[in-house]
């Protein structure tokens, strides 16, 4: 059995990707700890980045919630919610 591995370059070279989760939109969502943003990657490798409004939030953990939103933890003692419209 063979294995094929693909890697996708992020726009911010020092973004520090951390957690990843599947969203209801069929894409994968991930935290970018050092870039202070949430990233989204499609199965075709298209990447979109969403800055977190709180400075120095340093997002880590991320999960899809039962409400269909993306939930993430912030190092600055907050929980964030990103609604997929």
PDB file with SEQRES, HELIX, SHEET and CRYST1 records, atoms N, CA, C and O in Angstrom:
SEQRES   1 A   85  UNK UNK UNK UNK UNK UNK UNK UNK UNK UNK UNK UNK UNK          
SEQRES   2 A   85  UNK UNK UNK UNK UNK UNK UNK UNK UNK UNK UNK UNK UNK          
SEQRES   3 A   85  UNK UNK UNK UNK UNK UNK UNK UNK UNK UNK UNK UNK UNK          
SEQRES   4 A   85  UNK UNK UNK UNK UNK UNK UNK UNK UNK UNK UNK UNK UNK          
SEQRES   5 A   85  UNK UNK UNK UNK UNK UNK UNK UNK UNK UNK UNK UNK UNK          
SEQRES   6 A   85  UNK UNK UNK UNK UNK UNK UNK UNK UNK UNK UNK UNK UNK          
SEQRES   7 A   85  UNK UNK UNK UNK UNK UNK UNK                                  
SHEET    1 AA1 4 UNK A  17  UNK A  22  0                                        
SHEET    2 AA1 4 UNK A  28  UNK A  32 -1                                        
SHEET    3 AA1 4 UNK A  37  UNK A  41 -1                                        
SHEET    4 AA1 4 UNK A  47  UNK A  51 -1                                        
SHEET    1 AA2 3 UNK A  59  UNK A  64  0                                        
SHEET    2 AA2 3 UNK A  70  UNK A  74 -1                                        
SHEET    3 AA2 3 UNK A  78  UNK A  82 -1                                        
CRYST1    1.000    1.000    1.000  90.00  90.00  90.00 P 1           1          
ATOM      1  N   UNK A   1       0.850  -1.178   0.000  1.00  0.00           N  
ATOM      2  CA  UNK A   1       0.000   0.000   0.000  1.00  0.00           C  
ATOM      3  C   UNK A   1       0.892   1.237   0.000  1.00  0.00           C  
ATOM      4  O   UNK A   1       1.803   1.343   0.821  1.00  0.00           O  
ATOM      5  N   UNK A   2       0.639   2.165  -0.907  1.00  0.00           N  
ATOM      6  CA  UNK A   2       1.412   3.393  -0.991  1.00  0.00           C  
ATOM      7  C   UNK A   2       0.745   4.538  -0.251  1.00  0.00           C  
ATOM      8  O   UNK A   2      -0.438   4.479   0.083  1.00  0.00           O  
ATOM      9  N   UNK A   3       1.505   5.553  -0.009  1.00  0.00           N  
ATOM     10  CA  UNK A   3       1.007   6.754   0.675  1.00  0.00           C  
ATOM     11  C   UNK A   3       1.409   7.968  -0.153  1.00  0.00           C  
ATOM     12  O   UNK A   3       2.539   8.070  -0.631  1.00  0.00           O  
ATOM     13  N   UNK A   4       0.461   8.882  -0.309  1.00  0.00           N  
ATOM     14  CA  UNK A   4       0.762  10.145  -0.989  1.00  0.00           C  
ATOM     15  C   UNK A   4       0.553  11.262   0.026  1.00  0.00           C  
ATOM     16  O   UNK A   4      -0.490  11.323   0.677  1.00  0.00           O  
ATOM     17  N   UNK A   5       1.530  12.137   0.163  1.00  0.00           N  
ATOM     18  CA  UNK A   5       1.430  13.236   1.112  1.00  0.00           C  
ATOM     19  C   UNK A   5       1.547  14.552   0.362  1.00  0.00           C  
ATOM     20  O   UNK A   5       2.480  14.758  -0.414  1.00  0.00           O  
ATOM     21  N   UNK A   6       0.584  15.442   0.602  1.00  0.00           N  
ATOM     22  CA  UNK A   6       0.616  16.777   0.032  1.00  0.00           C  
ATOM     23  C   UNK A   6       0.844  17.776   1.162  1.00  0.00           C  
ATOM     24  O   UNK A   6       0.386  17.570   2.286  1.00  0.00           O  
ATOM     25  N   UNK A   7       1.554  18.856   0.859  1.00  0.00           N  
ATOM     26  CA  UNK A   7       1.751  19.945   1.813  1.00  0.00           C  
ATOM     27  C   UNK A   7       1.333  21.241   1.140  1.00  0.00           C  
ATOM     28  O   UNK A   7       1.504  21.416  -0.067  1.00  0.00           O  
ATOM     29  N   UNK A   8       0.781  22.147   1.940  1.00  0.00           N  
ATOM     30  CA  UNK A   8       0.282  23.410   1.415  1.00  0.00           C  
ATOM     31  C   UNK A   8       0.951  24.560   2.150  1.00  0.00           C  
ATOM     32  O   UNK A   8       0.906  24.647   3.377  1.00  0.00           O  
ATOM     33  N   UNK A   9       1.571  25.437   1.379  1.00  0.00           N  
ATOM     34  CA  UNK A   9       2.284  26.594   1.932  1.00  0.00           C  
ATOM     35  C   UNK A   9       1.278  27.649   2.399  1.00  0.00           C  
ATOM     36  O   UNK A   9       0.360  28.003   1.660  1.00  0.00           O  
ATOM     37  N   UNK A  10       1.452  28.148   3.622  1.00  0.00           N  
ATOM     38  CA  UNK A  10       0.598  29.219   4.128  1.00  0.00           C  
ATOM     39  C   UNK A  10       1.153  30.568   3.698  1.00  0.00           C  
ATOM     40  O   UNK A  10       2.353  30.712   3.462  1.00  0.00           O  
ATOM     41  N   UNK A  11       0.273  31.547   3.597  1.00  0.00           N  
ATOM     42  CA  UNK A  11       0.679  32.879   3.141  1.00  0.00           C  
ATOM     43  C   UNK A  11       1.679  33.523   4.093  1.00  0.00           C  
ATOM     44  O   UNK A  11       2.678  34.091   3.653  1.00  0.00           O  
ATOM     45  N   UNK A  12       1.416  33.437   5.392  1.00  0.00           N  
ATOM     46  CA  UNK A  12       2.312  33.987   6.409  1.00  0.00           C  
ATOM     47  C   UNK A  12       3.304  32.883   6.787  1.00  0.00           C  
ATOM     48  O   UNK A  12       2.914  31.873   7.373  1.00  0.00           O  
ATOM     49  N   UNK A  13       4.561  33.070   6.460  1.00  0.00           N  
ATOM     50  CA  UNK A  13       5.574  32.025   6.638  1.00  0.00           C  
ATOM     51  C   UNK A  13       5.852  31.650   8.092  1.00  0.00           C  
ATOM     52  O   UNK A  13       6.417  30.588   8.356  1.00  0.00           O  
ATOM     53  N   UNK A  14       5.464  32.507   9.041  1.00  0.00           N  
ATOM     54  CA  UNK A  14       5.687  32.206  10.460  1.00  0.00           C  
ATOM     55  C   UNK A  14       4.361  32.168  11.221  1.00  0.00           C  
ATOM     56  O   UNK A  14       4.301  32.579  12.380  1.00  0.00           O  
ATOM     57  N   UNK A  15       3.303  31.677  10.578  1.00  0.00           N  
ATOM     58  CA  UNK A  15       1.966  31.731  11.172  1.00  0.00           C  
ATOM     59  C   UNK A  15       1.773  30.765  12.339  1.00  0.00           C  
ATOM     60  O   UNK A  15       0.899  30.990  13.177  1.00  0.00           O  
ATOM     61  N   UNK A  16       2.548  29.721  12.413  1.00  0.00           N  
ATOM     62  CA  UNK A  16       2.435  28.775  13.515  1.00  0.00           C  
ATOM     63  C   UNK A  16       1.122  28.015  13.544  1.00  0.00           C  
ATOM     64  O   UNK A  16       0.396  28.103  14.534  1.00  0.00           O  
ATOM     65  N   UNK A  17       0.779  27.255  12.469  1.00  0.00           N  
ATOM     66  CA  UNK A  17      -0.462  26.493  12.493  1.00  0.00           C  
ATOM     67  C   UNK A  17      -0.473  25.516  13.665  1.00  0.00           C  
ATOM     68  O   UNK A  17       0.553  24.929  14.009  1.00  0.00           O  
ATOM     69  N   UNK A  18      -1.640  25.353  14.266  1.00  0.00           N  
ATOM     70  CA  UNK A  18      -1.714  24.534  15.485  1.00  0.00           C  
ATOM     71  C   UNK A  18      -2.810  23.479  15.376  1.00  0.00           C  
ATOM     72  O   UNK A  18      -2.534  22.339  15.004  1.00  0.00           O  
ATOM     73  N   UNK A  19      -4.058  23.850  15.700  1.00  0.00           N  
ATOM     74  CA  UNK A  19      -5.147  22.881  15.653  1.00  0.00           C  
ATOM     75  C   UNK A  19      -5.844  22.892  14.311  1.00  0.00           C  
ATOM     76  O   UNK A  19      -5.725  23.853  13.551  1.00  0.00           O  
ATOM     77  N   UNK A  20      -6.587  21.803  14.011  1.00  0.00           N  
ATOM     78  CA  UNK A  20      -7.335  21.715  12.755  1.00  0.00           C  
ATOM     79  C   UNK A  20      -8.624  20.947  13.000  1.00  0.00           C  
ATOM     80  O   UNK A  20      -8.667  20.024  13.813  1.00  0.00           O  
ATOM     81  N   UNK A  21      -9.695  21.348  12.273  1.00  0.00           N  
ATOM     82  CA  UNK A  21     -10.990  20.680  12.407  1.00  0.00           C  
ATOM     83  C   UNK A  21     -11.745  20.780  11.089  1.00  0.00           C  
ATOM     84  O   UNK A  21     -11.499  21.686  10.293  1.00  0.00           O  
ATOM     85  N   UNK A  22     -12.655  19.855  10.864  1.00  0.00           N  
ATOM     86  CA  UNK A  22     -13.506  19.892   9.674  1.00  0.00           C  
ATOM     87  C   UNK A  22     -14.709  20.785   9.940  1.00  0.00           C  
ATOM     88  O   UNK A  22     -15.313  20.715  11.011  1.00  0.00           O  
ATOM     89  N   UNK A  23     -15.060  21.626   8.969  1.00  0.00           N  
ATOM     90  CA  UNK A  23     -16.223  22.497   9.094  1.00  0.00           C  
ATOM     91  C   UNK A  23     -17.408  21.947   8.331  1.00  0.00           C  
ATOM     92  O   UNK A  23     -17.255  21.059   7.492  1.00  0.00           O  
ATOM     93  N   UNK A  24     -18.591  22.471   8.617  1.00  0.00           N  
ATOM     94  CA  UNK A  24     -19.809  22.012   7.941  1.00  0.00           C  
ATOM     95  C   UNK A  24     -19.797  22.358   6.455  1.00  0.00           C  
ATOM     96  O   UNK A  24     -20.593  21.821   5.685  1.00  0.00           O  
ATOM     97  N   UNK A  25     -18.901  23.251   6.052  1.00  0.00           N  
ATOM     98  CA  UNK A  25     -18.786  23.672   4.660  1.00  0.00           C  
ATOM     99  C   UNK A  25     -17.897  22.738   3.829  1.00  0.00           C  
ATOM    100  O   UNK A  25     -17.677  22.989   2.644  1.00  0.00           O  
ATOM    101  N   UNK A  26     -17.391  21.672   4.438  1.00  0.00           N  
ATOM    102  CA  UNK A  26     -16.550  20.712   3.733  1.00  0.00           C  
ATOM    103  C   UNK A  26     -15.073  21.077   3.695  1.00  0.00           C  
ATOM    104  O   UNK A  26     -14.263  20.324   3.155  1.00  0.00           O  
ATOM    105  N   UNK A  27     -14.717  22.221   4.260  1.00  0.00           N  
ATOM    106  CA  UNK A  27     -13.315  22.651   4.322  1.00  0.00           C  
ATOM    107  C   UNK A  27     -12.732  22.307   5.687  1.00  0.00           C  
ATOM    108  O   UNK A  27     -13.454  21.930   6.610  1.00  0.00           O  
ATOM    109  N   UNK A  28     -11.429  22.441   5.800  1.00  0.00           N  
ATOM    110  CA  UNK A  28     -10.747  22.286   7.076  1.00  0.00           C  
ATOM    111  C   UNK A  28     -10.390  23.675   7.594  1.00  0.00           C  
ATOM    112  O   UNK A  28      -9.977  24.547   6.829  1.00  0.00           O  
ATOM    113  N   UNK A  29     -10.551  23.869   8.893  1.00  0.00           N  
ATOM    114  CA  UNK A  29     -10.278  25.146   9.551  1.00  0.00           C  
ATOM    115  C   UNK A  29      -9.154  24.922  10.542  1.00  0.00           C  
ATOM    116  O   UNK A  29      -9.100  23.881  11.195  1.00  0.00           O  
ATOM    117  N   UNK A  30      -8.250  25.893  10.662  1.00  0.00           N  
ATOM    118  CA  UNK A  30      -7.091  25.715  11.536  1.00  0.00           C  
ATOM    119  C   UNK A  30      -6.711  27.037  12.188  1.00  0.00           C  
ATOM    120  O   UNK A  30      -6.994  28.114  11.664  1.00  0.00           O  
ATOM    121  N   UNK A  31      -6.067  26.930  13.337  1.00  0.00           N  
ATOM    122  CA  UNK A  31      -5.582  28.130  14.025  1.00  0.00           C  
ATOM    123  C   UNK A  31      -4.187  28.470  13.507  1.00  0.00           C  
ATOM    124  O   UNK A  31      -3.418  27.593  13.114  1.00  0.00           O  
ATOM    125  N   UNK A  32      -3.885  29.761  13.518  1.00  0.00           N  
ATOM    126  CA  UNK A  32      -2.552  30.252  13.173  1.00  0.00           C  
ATOM    127  C   UNK A  32      -2.086  31.072  14.373  1.00  0.00           C  
ATOM    128  O   UNK A  32      -2.271  32.287  14.449  1.00  0.00           O  
ATOM    129  N   UNK A  33      -1.484  30.356  15.290  1.00  0.00           N  
ATOM    130  CA  UNK A  33      -1.097  30.880  16.597  1.00  0.00           C  
ATOM    131  C   UNK A  33      -0.304  32.188  16.510  1.00  0.00           C  
ATOM    132  O   UNK A  33      -0.666  33.169  17.159  1.00  0.00           O  
ATOM    133  N   UNK A  34       0.745  32.212  15.738  1.00  0.00           N  
ATOM    134  CA  UNK A  34       1.622  33.387  15.688  1.00  0.00           C  
ATOM    135  C   UNK A  34       1.090  34.501  14.794  1.00  0.00           C  
ATOM    136  O   UNK A  34       1.469  35.659  14.969  1.00  0.00           O  
ATOM    137  N   UNK A  35       0.207  34.172  13.828  1.00  0.00           N  
ATOM    138  CA  UNK A  35      -0.341  35.177  12.914  1.00  0.00           C  
ATOM    139  C   UNK A  35      -1.641  35.776  13.434  1.00  0.00           C  
ATOM    140  O   UNK A  35      -2.183  36.699  12.826  1.00  0.00           O  
ATOM    141  N   UNK A  36      -2.145  35.261  14.550  1.00  0.00           N  
ATOM    142  CA  UNK A  36      -3.363  35.783  15.177  1.00  0.00           C  
ATOM    143  C   UNK A  36      -4.566  35.714  14.227  1.00  0.00           C  
ATOM    144  O   UNK A  36      -5.325  36.673  14.077  1.00  0.00           O  
ATOM    145  N   UNK A  37      -4.710  34.551  13.596  1.00  0.00           N  
ATOM    146  CA  UNK A  37      -5.834  34.386  12.685  1.00  0.00           C  
ATOM    147  C   UNK A  37      -6.268  32.929  12.588  1.00  0.00           C  
ATOM    148  O   UNK A  37      -5.587  32.013  13.048  1.00  0.00           O  
ATOM    149  N   UNK A  38      -7.442  32.757  11.964  1.00  0.00           N  
ATOM    150  CA  UNK A  38      -7.987  31.434  11.691  1.00  0.00           C  
ATOM    151  C   UNK A  38      -7.877  31.222  10.190  1.00  0.00           C  
ATOM    152  O   UNK A  38      -8.196  32.116   9.406  1.00  0.00           O  
ATOM    153  N   UNK A  39      -7.427  30.045   9.791  1.00  0.00           N  
ATOM    154  CA  UNK A  39      -7.288  29.725   8.380  1.00  0.00           C  
ATOM    155  C   UNK A  39      -8.318  28.701   7.946  1.00  0.00           C  
ATOM    156  O   UNK A  39      -8.835  27.932   8.757  1.00  0.00           O  
ATOM    157  N   UNK A  40      -8.606  28.702   6.659  1.00  0.00           N  
ATOM    158  CA  UNK A  40      -9.537  27.746   6.049  1.00  0.00           C  
ATOM    159  C   UNK A  40      -8.874  27.211   4.788  1.00  0.00           C  
ATOM    160  O   UNK A  40      -8.355  27.980   3.979  1.00  0.00           O  
ATOM    161  N   UNK A  41      -8.892  25.889   4.622  1.00  0.00           N  
ATOM    162  CA  UNK A  41      -8.333  25.283   3.416  1.00  0.00           C  
ATOM    163  C   UNK A  41      -9.358  24.325   2.819  1.00  0.00           C  
ATOM    164  O   UNK A  41      -9.927  23.486   3.517  1.00  0.00           O  
ATOM    165  N   UNK A  42      -9.583  24.466   1.513  1.00  0.00           N  
ATOM    166  CA  UNK A  42     -10.514  23.582   0.822  1.00  0.00           C  
ATOM    167  C   UNK A  42      -9.797  22.292   0.448  1.00  0.00           C  
ATOM    168  O   UNK A  42      -8.576  22.199   0.574  1.00  0.00           O  
ATOM    169  N   UNK A  43     -10.540  21.311  -0.004  1.00  0.00           N  
ATOM    170  CA  UNK A  43      -9.947  20.046  -0.434  1.00  0.00           C  
ATOM    171  C   UNK A  43      -9.088  20.235  -1.686  1.00  0.00           C  
ATOM    172  O   UNK A  43      -8.285  19.366  -2.025  1.00  0.00           O  
ATOM    173  N   UNK A  44      -9.257  21.368  -2.371  1.00  0.00           N  
ATOM    174  CA  UNK A  44      -8.433  21.682  -3.539  1.00  0.00           C  
ATOM    175  C   UNK A  44      -7.180  22.473  -3.157  1.00  0.00           C  
ATOM    176  O   UNK A  44      -6.365  22.791  -4.022  1.00  0.00           O  
ATOM    177  N   UNK A  45      -7.018  22.793  -1.864  1.00  0.00           N  
ATOM    178  CA  UNK A  45      -5.833  23.495  -1.394  1.00  0.00           C  
ATOM    179  C   UNK A  45      -5.935  25.011  -1.396  1.00  0.00           C  
ATOM    180  O   UNK A  45      -4.933  25.692  -1.178  1.00  0.00           O  
ATOM    181  N   UNK A  46      -7.130  25.560  -1.639  1.00  0.00           N  
ATOM    182  CA  UNK A  46      -7.312  27.015  -1.602  1.00  0.00           C  
ATOM    183  C   UNK A  46      -7.381  27.480  -0.150  1.00  0.00           C  
ATOM    184  O   UNK A  46      -8.180  26.971   0.636  1.00  0.00           O  
ATOM    185  N   UNK A  47      -6.541  28.447   0.200  1.00  0.00           N  
ATOM    186  CA  UNK A  47      -6.437  28.915   1.588  1.00  0.00           C  
ATOM    187  C   UNK A  47      -6.985  30.335   1.710  1.00  0.00           C  
ATOM    188  O   UNK A  47      -6.688  31.212   0.898  1.00  0.00           O  
ATOM    189  N   UNK A  48      -7.800  30.535   2.760  1.00  0.00           N  
ATOM    190  CA  UNK A  48      -8.311  31.849   3.120  1.00  0.00           C  
ATOM    191  C   UNK A  48      -7.977  32.066   4.587  1.00  0.00           C  
ATOM    192  O   UNK A  48      -8.044  31.129   5.383  1.00  0.00           O  
ATOM    193  N   UNK A  49      -7.620  33.289   4.954  1.00  0.00           N  
ATOM    194  CA  UNK A  49      -7.248  33.587   6.342  1.00  0.00           C  
ATOM    195  C   UNK A  49      -8.151  34.680   6.899  1.00  0.00           C  
ATOM    196  O   UNK A  49      -8.481  35.645   6.210  1.00  0.00           O  
ATOM    197  N   UNK A  50      -8.547  34.509   8.173  1.00  0.00           N  
ATOM    198  CA  UNK A  50      -9.452  35.434   8.846  1.00  0.00           C  
ATOM    199  C   UNK A  50      -8.778  35.966  10.115  1.00  0.00           C  
ATOM    200  O   UNK A  50      -8.621  35.218  11.081  1.00  0.00           O  
ATOM    201  N   UNK A  51      -8.377  37.237  10.131  1.00  0.00           N  
ATOM    202  CA  UNK A  51      -7.737  37.817  11.313  1.00  0.00           C  
ATOM    203  C   UNK A  51      -8.704  37.848  12.504  1.00  0.00           C  
ATOM    204  O   UNK A  51      -9.896  38.112  12.344  1.00  0.00           O  
ATOM    205  N   UNK A  52      -8.178  37.580  13.674  1.00  0.00           N  
ATOM    206  CA  UNK A  52      -8.963  37.666  14.912  1.00  0.00           C  
ATOM    207  C   UNK A  52      -8.917  39.115  15.374  1.00  0.00           C  
ATOM    208  O   UNK A  52      -7.841  39.712  15.403  1.00  0.00           O  
ATOM    209  N   UNK A  53     -10.073  39.702  15.740  1.00  0.00           N  
ATOM    210  CA  UNK A  53     -10.092  41.116  16.105  1.00  0.00           C  
ATOM    211  C   UNK A  53      -9.314  41.456  17.381  1.00  0.00           C  
ATOM    212  O   UNK A  53      -8.844  42.584  17.532  1.00  0.00           O  
ATOM    213  N   UNK A  54      -9.174  40.508  18.286  1.00  0.00           N  
ATOM    214  CA  UNK A  54      -8.435  40.749  19.526  1.00  0.00           C  
ATOM    215  C   UNK A  54      -6.936  40.651  19.265  1.00  0.00           C  
ATOM    216  O   UNK A  54      -6.453  39.625  18.786  1.00  0.00           O  
ATOM    217  N   UNK A  55      -6.199  41.714  19.580  1.00  0.00           N  
ATOM    218  CA  UNK A  55      -4.744  41.683  19.425  1.00  0.00           C  
ATOM    219  C   UNK A  55      -4.141  40.625  20.330  1.00  0.00           C  
ATOM    220  O   UNK A  55      -4.582  40.441  21.464  1.00  0.00           O  
ATOM    221  N   UNK A  56      -3.133  39.932  19.824  1.00  0.00           N  
ATOM    222  CA  UNK A  56      -2.401  38.912  20.589  1.00  0.00           C  
ATOM    223  C   UNK A  56      -3.319  37.829  21.163  1.00  0.00           C  
ATOM    224  O   UNK A  56      -3.092  37.355  22.276  1.00  0.00           O  
ATOM    225  N   UNK A  57      -4.339  37.441  20.422  1.00  0.00           N  
ATOM    226  CA  UNK A  57      -5.250  36.381  20.869  1.00  0.00           C  
ATOM    227  C   UNK A  57      -4.545  35.028  20.931  1.00  0.00           C  
ATOM    228  O   UNK A  57      -4.875  34.196  21.775  1.00  0.00           O  
ATOM    229  N   UNK A  58      -3.580  34.803  20.046  1.00  0.00           N  
ATOM    230  CA  UNK A  58      -2.812  33.566  19.982  1.00  0.00           C  
ATOM    231  C   UNK A  58      -3.717  32.331  20.023  1.00  0.00           C  
ATOM    232  O   UNK A  58      -3.673  31.577  20.995  1.00  0.00           O  
ATOM    233  N   UNK A  59      -4.536  32.108  18.988  1.00  0.00           N  
ATOM    234  CA  UNK A  59      -5.458  30.967  18.988  1.00  0.00           C  
ATOM    235  C   UNK A  59      -4.722  29.627  19.013  1.00  0.00           C  
ATOM    236  O   UNK A  59      -3.656  29.472  18.417  1.00  0.00           O  
ATOM    237  N   UNK A  60      -5.310  28.680  19.707  1.00  0.00           N  
ATOM    238  CA  UNK A  60      -4.727  27.338  19.801  1.00  0.00           C  
ATOM    239  C   UNK A  60      -5.725  26.282  19.347  1.00  0.00           C  
ATOM    240  O   UNK A  60      -5.765  25.915  18.173  1.00  0.00           O  
ATOM    241  N   UNK A  61      -6.533  25.796  20.293  1.00  0.00           N  
ATOM    242  CA  UNK A  61      -7.484  24.727  19.996  1.00  0.00           C  
ATOM    243  C   UNK A  61      -8.615  25.210  19.114  1.00  0.00           C  
ATOM    244  O   UNK A  61      -8.976  26.387  19.145  1.00  0.00           O  
ATOM    245  N   UNK A  62      -9.181  24.299  18.323  1.00  0.00           N  
ATOM    246  CA  UNK A  62     -10.276  24.633  17.413  1.00  0.00           C  
ATOM    247  C   UNK A  62     -11.179  23.411  17.260  1.00  0.00           C  
ATOM    248  O   UNK A  62     -10.703  22.276  17.250  1.00  0.00           O  
ATOM    249  N   UNK A  63     -12.488  23.653  17.140  1.00  0.00           N  
ATOM    250  CA  UNK A  63     -13.445  22.557  17.002  1.00  0.00           C  
ATOM    251  C   UNK A  63     -14.687  23.038  16.267  1.00  0.00           C  
ATOM    252  O   UNK A  63     -15.034  24.218  16.308  1.00  0.00           O  
ATOM    253  N   UNK A  64     -15.344  22.110  15.598  1.00  0.00           N  
ATOM    254  CA  UNK A  64     -16.647  22.389  15.001  1.00  0.00           C  
ATOM    255  C   UNK A  64     -17.698  22.157  16.071  1.00  0.00           C  
ATOM    256  O   UNK A  64     -17.706  21.116  16.728  1.00  0.00           O  
ATOM    257  N   UNK A  65     -18.582  23.126  16.246  1.00  0.00           N  
ATOM    258  CA  UNK A  65     -19.626  22.994  17.251  1.00  0.00           C  
ATOM    259  C   UNK A  65     -20.899  22.383  16.683  1.00  0.00           C  
ATOM    260  O   UNK A  65     -21.066  22.322  15.465  1.00  0.00           O  
ATOM    261  N   UNK A  66     -21.799  21.930  17.553  1.00  0.00           N  
ATOM    262  CA  UNK A  66     -23.066  21.358  17.101  1.00  0.00           C  
ATOM    263  C   UNK A  66     -23.950  22.390  16.396  1.00  0.00           C  
ATOM    264  O   UNK A  66     -24.915  22.027  15.722  1.00  0.00           O  
ATOM    265  N   UNK A  67     -23.621  23.665  16.551  1.00  0.00           N  
ATOM    266  CA  UNK A  67     -24.358  24.738  15.884  1.00  0.00           C  
ATOM    267  C   UNK A  67     -23.823  25.021  14.482  1.00  0.00           C  
ATOM    268  O   UNK A  67     -24.338  25.905  13.798  1.00  0.00           O  
ATOM    269  N   UNK A  68     -22.793  24.285  14.041  1.00  0.00           N  
ATOM    270  CA  UNK A  68     -22.202  24.471  12.726  1.00  0.00           C  
ATOM    271  C   UNK A  68     -21.119  25.531  12.686  1.00  0.00           C  
ATOM    272  O   UNK A  68     -20.473  25.713  11.655  1.00  0.00           O  
ATOM    273  N   UNK A  69     -20.909  26.234  13.791  1.00  0.00           N  
ATOM    274  CA  UNK A  69     -19.877  27.272  13.862  1.00  0.00           C  
ATOM    275  C   UNK A  69     -18.521  26.640  14.177  1.00  0.00           C  
ATOM    276  O   UNK A  69     -18.441  25.485  14.595  1.00  0.00           O  
ATOM    277  N   UNK A  70     -17.469  27.412  13.970  1.00  0.00           N  
ATOM    278  CA  UNK A  70     -16.108  27.015  14.337  1.00  0.00           C  
ATOM    279  C   UNK A  70     -15.778  27.725  15.649  1.00  0.00           C  
ATOM    280  O   UNK A  70     -15.860  28.951  15.730  1.00  0.00           O  
ATOM    281  N   UNK A  71     -15.413  26.974  16.655  1.00  0.00           N  
ATOM    282  CA  UNK A  71     -15.073  27.501  17.982  1.00  0.00           C  
ATOM    283  C   UNK A  71     -13.578  27.344  18.193  1.00  0.00           C  
ATOM    284  O   UNK A  71     -12.991  26.343  17.783  1.00  0.00           O  
ATOM    285  N   UNK A  72     -12.952  28.342  18.838  1.00  0.00           N  
ATOM    286  CA  UNK A  72     -11.516  28.257  19.079  1.00  0.00           C  
ATOM    287  C   UNK A  72     -11.165  28.928  20.404  1.00  0.00           C  
ATOM    288  O   UNK A  72     -11.878  29.806  20.890  1.00  0.00           O  
ATOM    289  N   UNK A  73     -10.048  28.490  20.971  1.00  0.00           N  
ATOM    290  CA  UNK A  73      -9.569  29.076  22.217  1.00  0.00           C  
ATOM    291  C   UNK A  73      -8.512  30.129  21.900  1.00  0.00           C  
ATOM    292  O   UNK A  73      -7.750  30.018  20.940  1.00  0.00           O  
ATOM    293  N   UNK A  74      -8.500  31.162  22.754  1.00  0.00           N  
ATOM    294  CA  UNK A  74      -7.514  32.231  22.618  1.00  0.00           C  
ATOM    295  C   UNK A  74      -6.666  32.267  23.888  1.00  0.00           C  
ATOM    296  O   UNK A  74      -7.179  32.128  24.999  1.00  0.00           O  
ATOM    297  N   UNK A  75      -5.385  32.452  23.706  1.00  0.00           N  
ATOM    298  CA  UNK A  75      -4.443  32.515  24.828  1.00  0.00           C  
ATOM    299  C   UNK A  75      -4.773  33.661  25.790  1.00  0.00           C  
ATOM    300  O   UNK A  75      -4.388  33.619  26.959  1.00  0.00           O  
ATOM    301  N   UNK A  76      -5.486  34.682  25.302  1.00  0.00           N  
ATOM    302  CA  UNK A  76      -5.808  35.857  26.113  1.00  0.00           C  
ATOM    303  C   UNK A  76      -7.070  35.639  26.960  1.00  0.00           C  
ATOM    304  O   UNK A  76      -7.756  36.600  27.309  1.00  0.00           O  
ATOM    305  N   UNK A  77      -7.372  34.390  27.284  1.00  0.00           N  
ATOM    306  CA  UNK A  77      -8.474  34.028  28.176  1.00  0.00           C  
ATOM    307  C   UNK A  77      -9.843  34.283  27.561  1.00  0.00           C  
ATOM    308  O   UNK A  77     -10.756  34.755  28.239  1.00  0.00           O  
ATOM    309  N   UNK A  78      -9.985  33.967  26.269  1.00  0.00           N  
ATOM    310  CA  UNK A  78     -11.266  34.099  25.561  1.00  0.00           C  
ATOM    311  C   UNK A  78     -11.535  32.842  24.737  1.00  0.00           C  
ATOM    312  O   UNK A  78     -10.629  32.080  24.399  1.00  0.00           O  
ATOM    313  N   UNK A  79     -12.819  32.660  24.430  1.00  0.00           N  
ATOM    314  CA  UNK A  79     -13.255  31.626  23.486  1.00  0.00           C  
ATOM    315  C   UNK A  79     -13.832  32.383  22.301  1.00  0.00           C  
ATOM    316  O   UNK A  79     -14.628  33.302  22.490  1.00  0.00           O  
ATOM    317  N   UNK A  80     -13.449  32.017  21.086  1.00  0.00           N  
ATOM    318  CA  UNK A  80     -13.948  32.671  19.886  1.00  0.00           C  
ATOM    319  C   UNK A  80     -14.908  31.781  19.125  1.00  0.00           C  
ATOM    320  O   UNK A  80     -14.821  30.555  19.206  1.00  0.00           O  
ATOM    321  N   UNK A  81     -15.817  32.384  18.389  1.00  0.00           N  
ATOM    322  CA  UNK A  81     -16.790  31.649  17.568  1.00  0.00           C  
ATOM    323  C   UNK A  81     -16.815  32.286  16.186  1.00  0.00           C  
ATOM    324  O   UNK A  81     -16.996  33.497  16.062  1.00  0.00           O  
ATOM    325  N   UNK A  82     -16.634  31.478  15.150  1.00  0.00           N  
ATOM    326  CA  UNK A  82     -16.649  31.945  13.779  1.00  0.00           C  
ATOM    327  C   UNK A  82     -17.846  31.282  13.095  1.00  0.00           C  
ATOM    328  O   UNK A  82     -17.866  30.062  12.930  1.00  0.00           O  
ATOM    329  N   UNK A  83     -18.832  32.069  12.700  1.00  0.00           N  
ATOM    330  CA  UNK A  83     -20.033  31.531  12.059  1.00  0.00           C  
ATOM    331  C   UNK A  83     -19.774  31.302  10.581  1.00  0.00           C  
ATOM    332  O   UNK A  83     -19.219  32.167   9.904  1.00  0.00           O  
ATOM    333  N   UNK A  84     -20.170  30.148  10.079  1.00  0.00           N  
ATOM    334  CA  UNK A  84     -20.073  29.843   8.650  1.00  0.00           C  
ATOM    335  C   UNK A  84     -21.441  30.160   8.053  1.00  0.00           C  
ATOM    336  O   UNK A  84     -22.431  29.498   8.365  1.00  0.00           O  
ATOM    337  N   UNK A  85     -21.488  31.164   7.202  1.00  0.00           N  
ATOM    338  CA  UNK A  85     -22.762  31.591   6.600  1.00  0.00           C  
ATOM    339  C   UNK A  85     -22.996  30.959   5.256  1.00  0.00           C  
ATOM    340  O   UNK A  85     -24.019  31.217   4.623  1.00  0.00           O  
TER     341      UNK A  85                                                      
END                                                                             
